[in-house]
Amino acid sequence: MSDRTMEPSTQYRKTWAEINLDAIYSNVSSFRKLIPPQKQVMAVVKANGYGHGAIPVAQEALAAGATWLGVAYLKEALELREAGITAPILLFGYLPEEFVPIAQKHNISISINDFTTFYALYDAVDQGLPPAKFHLKIDTGMSRLGFTEETELLQVIHDYTTRKAAENAHQGTIQHSSLVEWEGIYTHLATADEEESTYFEGQVSAFTNILKLIRSHGLEIPYIHMANSAGIIRLLDFPDTNLVRLGISMYGLYPSPQIKKDFPFRLQPAFSLHSYFSLVKKIKPKTGVSYGITYMSDGEEWLGTIPIGYADGWSRRLSNQADVLVGGRRMKIVGRICMDQCMIQLDQSYSKEEKVTLIGKQAGDEISVDEVAQILNTINYEITCMIGYRVPRVYVKDGKRLE
Ligand SMILES: *Cc1c(COP(=O)(O)O)cnc(C)c1O
């Protein structure tokens, strides 16, 4: 069971998250094969690629057939550009107007969520830079960001086309033929991963009506998108969109247990979490373990300490709840998880070379991201995001660890 080759020696630490890029490649390829060829795939890499590492994930997803990247904040987009990634990037979140020129400079498309930001965009653009590209966000029922009023949308259509005509008439007096370019329109689904589909269908039909409205004004918008991972599976043959936003399932996780059965292929989880013992010892009967003594040994017991704690995102609420894998078998985390460490009840003595898997596979057993999510009464999305960056990410590609 010795696995010293995986030791992230540059981090001086024997706890690491292992990110399997082959799994990312396989998941994106499976979607690429499934989705009609006229639809492009946007790989969603916000929140540092759901905790997997945005840059390596983005590169892998683009190699596997994705053509767009999606992020929440400008800083996340800039990190991708700094890494030399030139693919189109859409910012989902609100970008304060003073930062619009930075988005322009780095060719990052922004989302416009309401009247105010639409008009502010015209005031904020730097005329010496290429046009500011925007995707109009329509709120069809998520109630997070986006236009809700048809009258406002009509006003935007009117003003955009009027200004466009004026810009065209004045070509030559400004450096670029356009200051602002309407590149896309989209909405976000609130319940695509649920069994009950009434609300979902309501959102789809609301968006369809918006698209009809836009077309009736003779406006041709290059990118139209609606589906997240669950939406992709549900809206495979939906004709009105030409881009999908693939997030959680690119990382090999199902958007919900309910939608799992609708996937025509198996996803490959990319995330696993491992450590090595910092100490293994025998404790006497009636010995308390960790703060508050929430666990006490019955008889003599073997106990192992591993260097990961709640400051790493390994939540204290997993205390006395989660299992880990040691030697291919399940062992229990006993006592309270500390800031930097936690203790494991062992069936025998183990050497410090024995790998401890907190998330992932060993021999025939697996502790899935979903299992940890279930203990914490949350969704798998939160688990990979919550593992902090004190835990180094180690990448595996073509079956080998990347340096
Ligand atoms: C995060 C996000 C997605 C990806 O959703 P998944 O369920 O992870 O596939 C898509 N679109 C928007 C606007 C998002 O914020």
The ligand as an SDF file (V2000), in Angstrom:
LIG
                    3D

 15 15  0  0  0  0  0  0  0  0999 V2000
  -22.3720   27.3710  -11.9690 C   0  0  0  0  0  0  0  0  0  0  0  0
  -23.1750   27.6740  -13.1500 C   0  0  0  0  0  0  0  0  0  0  0  0
  -23.3810   26.7090  -14.1470 C   0  0  0  0  0  0  0  0  0  0  0  0
  -22.9230   25.2730  -14.0080 C   0  0  0  0  0  0  0  0  0  0  0  0
  -23.9080   24.5240  -13.3450 O   0  0  0  0  0  0  0  0  0  0  0  0
  -23.7100   22.9510  -13.0440 P   0  0  0  0  0  0  0  0  0  0  0  0
  -24.9290   22.5580  -12.3260 O   0  0  0  0  0  0  0  0  0  0  0  0
  -22.4860   22.8620  -12.1870 O   0  0  0  0  0  0  0  0  0  0  0  0
  -23.5250   22.2800  -14.3390 O   0  0  0  0  0  0  0  0  0  0  0  0
  -24.0470   27.0900  -15.2860 C   0  0  0  0  0  0  0  0  0  0  0  0
  -24.5080   28.3490  -15.4410 N   0  0  0  0  0  0  0  0  0  0  0  0
  -24.3580   29.3000  -14.4990 C   0  0  0  0  0  0  0  0  0  0  0  0
  -24.8930   30.6610  -14.7320 C   0  0  0  0  0  0  0  0  0  0  0  0
  -23.6950   28.9990  -13.3180 C   0  0  0  0  0  0  0  0  0  0  0  0
  -23.5560   29.9310  -12.3820 O   0  0  0  0  0  0  0  0  0  0  0  0
  1  2  1  0
  2  3  1  0
  2 14  2  0
  3  4  1  0
  3 10  2  0
  4  5  1  0
  5  6  1  0
  6  7  2  0
  6  8  1  0
  6  9  1  0
 10 11  1  0
 11 12  2  0
 12 13  1  0
 12 14  1  0
 14 15  1  0
M  END
$$$$
